[in-house]
Amino acid sequence: MSDKLPNLIDPLLFAERRSILTGVLKISELERLSGMVVNTGGDIAVDARFAKQGKRAVVSGKIQTVLELECQSCLQALAWPITLAFKLAVVSSLQEADSLEIDCEPLLLNGEKVSLHDLIEDEILLAIPDYPRHEYDCIPRHQSRDSDFDDNSQTETNNPFSVLAKLKKTGE
Ligand SMILES: [Zn+2]
């Protein structure tokens, strides 16, 4: 399970051979993704299966990881589990991509090989929300409140003794 994944692969050959690639990729190996996480220390588990569907070479698989994103409310780290499935059909042109006869996303093959790492990174980037946030209310109330008090009332409310003094006065 801790096998290292190859990067550049020939998807047509792999499809002919019905190859299965399972392994682990480090988050730190993916540059774009690394720029979006607070911690690049984690692993990404990948299971990619190559096959033929009709004449079409397809690759389908699963990607699993836990990212540490920055919460857009409190700017603290936020664990973001990702489990996604993908299914791509190999095409050699954009026209071919437009007229895909099967229910797949296109995987454009420019030369002989594609980057498996790029493919995985693209899928993960698509799964990251634009504004990740903690599910709970992560900003304490006193931080989000507008602080347009004058200095006197500020010290008064922050000082428990002044509150006590007030209570004494009004309690009589
Ligand atoms: Zn938060």
Boltz pocket constraint, residues with backbone or C-beta under 6 A from the ligand:
constraints:
  - pocket:
      binder: B
      contacts: [[A, 71], [A, 72], [A, 73], [A, 74], [A, 75], [A, 76], [A, 133], [A, 134], [A, 136], [A, 138], [A, 139]]
      max_distance: 6.0
